[in-house]
Amino acid sequence: MNNPTVHKVLTYLIAVVWFINGLFCKVLNLVPRHQEIVGRILSEDYSRPLTFAIGLAEIGMGIWILSGFKPRLNAIVQILVVTIMNILEFILVQNLLLWGKFNALFAFLFVLIVYFHAYHLRNRIKP
């Protein structure tokens, strides 16, 4: 695969991660563990509306990724959100994470892919 193809495939894969987590896990609440995590970290009283709002924001991130608007700013926002979210989860609700401590490893790998996509592959694409 050449760089433009790899870049396009990664664009779609990264966006799909945000769409799935936002729509299925949070908005549609098909993975109730996400709402438990939000409840423990932010507020049990408002965990459903907060989880729903976070899900909408994640769907928005997927749309932003697909739009191609300010891709490096998008990558920075993604990296910050994923890093901060995973540090909080690691410290506060590790027992609720799907892979426990290994969630941090998967988050780190996702951050590396986002960085590679925005800063390495993008530089090598010929207009």
Salt bridges, closest charged atoms under 4 A:
GLU58 OE1 - LYS26 NZ 3.11
